[in-house]
Amino acid sequence: MAQKKYLDDAGLVELVDKIKSLVQNYGALLYKGSVATVSALPAVAGASVGDMYTVLAEGTTTADFTDGAGLVVAANSEVVAVNVGTAQVPSMKWDLLGPVFDVSDKLTFGSTMPSSPNNGDTFLYLGSTTYTYDPVTPQTGDNPHELGWYEYDASTQTYVLSDDTEVQAGTSYFVKNEEYVQGVIYQYSSASSAWIPLSSGDIMVPITTGEIDALFN
């Protein structure tokens, strides 16, 4: 079975460090507290460079952000005030520190898949993990546990990994499918009009440091 690549905690730290090395130096950051939504941020024109807020609810950027309007601002993102003008003629904007970034048009982040992607776009999905469980038709000699099949537990109303080493009469088995799994990098295919995980399958393994580096080459 093919392996699906994902970012574990160490991988996410590595990726964020890589991104931070590519973005501008914000200077001293001054945490100013949290706001409920993007619209609750104070007027950026009155902010000082380095003023940082946590946005508690998911939303979208506005024209007051360095990347323009329409990007996903995931819940609990940090935004910081930066000067994109000059010292003589300042132009203050909000900039996302995380978890949504855009690095050289190679990798974007968020909890909502981009609505108008181009072929080959890559996206690190940071939303909630969801699954579907599809019924399978067992064949003679199948080993449900080895094949990673699930059974439905009516008492807990959940699907659990089967312990059966051979097919049991009267037992229904299911295969588990991830849909936009948190921490998985997807690539858009215009041929299939779908976001495809860089590796598919039910077994998940961390993305290596080398694979993270390759995203920026």
Residue pairs with C-beta under 8 A, 6 or more apart in sequence:
1 148
1 201
1 202
1 203
2 199
2 200
2 201
2 203
3 199
3 201
3 203
3 204
3 205
4 178
4 181
4 184
4 197
4 199
4 200
4 201
4 202
4 203
4 204
4 205
5 184
5 185
5 197
5 198
5 199
5 204
5 205
5 206
5 207
5 211
6 181
6 183
6 184
6 185
6 204
6 205
6 206
6 207
7 15
7 124
7 183
7 184
7 185
7 206
7 207
8 183
8 206
10 206
11 183
11 206
11 207
11 209
11 212
12 183
14 209
14 212
15 124
15 212
16 98
16 99
18 212
18 213
18 216
19 101
19 103
22 103
22 104
22 216
23 101
24 82
26 49
26 50
26 80
26 82
26 95
27 49
27 50
28 50
29 50
29 52
29 80
30 48
30 50
30 51
30 52
31 52
31 53
32 51
32 52
32 53
33 53
33 54
34 53
34 54
34 55
34 56
35 41
35 53
35 54
35 55
35 56
36 55
36 56
36 57
37 55
37 56
37 57
37 59
38 55
38 59
38 60
38 61
38 62
38 73
39 59
39 62
41 53
41 55
41 64
41 79
41 94
44 64
44 81
44 92
44 93
44 94
45 92
47 81
47 92
48 81
49 81
49 82
49 83
49 92
50 80
50 81
51 80
51 81
52 78
52 79
52 80
52 81
52 97
53 78
53 79
53 80
54 76
54 77
54 78
55 73
55 75
55 76
55 77
55 78
55 79
56 75
56 76
57 75
58 72
58 73
58 74
58 75
58 111
58 112
59 73
60 69
60 70
60 71
60 72
60 73
61 67
61 68
61 69
61 70
61 71
61 73
61 94
61 96
62 69
63 69
64 93
64 94
65 71
65 79
65 93
65 94
65 95
65 96
66 82
66 84
66 93
66 94
66 95
66 96
67 95
67 96
67 102
71 96
71 100
71 102
71 110
72 100
72 110
72 111
72 112
73 79
73 96
73 100
74 99
74 100
74 109
74 110
74 111
74 126
75 111
77 96
77 97
77 98
77 99
77 100
78 96
78 97
78 98
79 94
79 95
79 96
79 97
80 94
80 95
80 97
81 92
81 93
81 94
81 95
82 92
82 93
82 94
82 95
83 90
83 91
83 92
83 93
84 91
84 92
84 93
85 91
85 92
98 109
99 109
99 110
99 126
100 108
100 109
100 110
101 107
101 108
101 109
102 108
103 215
103 216
104 216
106 122
106 215
106 216
107 122
107 123
107 124
107 185
107 215
108 114
108 121
108 122
108 123
108 124
109 123
109 124
109 126
110 123
110 124
110 125
110 126
110 127
111 125
111 126
111 127
111 128
112 127
113 123
113 125
113 180
113 186
113 195
114 121
114 123
114 188
117 123
117 188
117 195
118 188
118 190
119 188
119 189
119 190
119 191
120 187
120 188
121 187
121 188
122 185
122 186
122 187
122 188
122 198
122 215
123 185
123 186
123 187
123 188
123 195
124 183
124 184
124 185
124 186
125 180
125 181
125 182
125 183
125 184
125 185
125 186
126 182
126 183
127 180
127 182
128 182
129 178
129 181
129 182
130 178
130 179
130 180
130 181
131 159
131 176
131 177
131 178
131 179
132 176
132 177
132 179
133 150
133 152
133 159
133 174
133 175
133 176
133 177
134 174
134 175
134 177
135 172
135 173
135 174
136 149
136 173
136 174
136 175
138 144
138 167
138 173
140 167
142 166
142 167
143 164
143 165
143 166
144 151
144 162
144 164
144 165
144 166
144 167
144 173
145 161
145 162
145 163
145 164
145 165
146 165
148 161
148 175
148 176
148 202
148 203
149 161
149 162
149 173
149 174
149 175
150 159
150 160
150 161
150 162
150 173
150 174
150 175
150 176
151 159
151 160
151 162
151 164
151 171
151 172
151 173
151 174
152 158
152 159
152 172
152 174
153 159
153 160
159 174
159 176
162 171
162 173
164 171
167 173
175 202
176 202
177 202
178 184
178 197
178 202
180 186
180 195
181 197
181 204
184 197
184 198
184 204
185 197
185 198
185 207
185 215
186 195
186 196
186 197
186 198
187 195
187 196
187 198
188 194
188 195
188 196
189 195
189 196
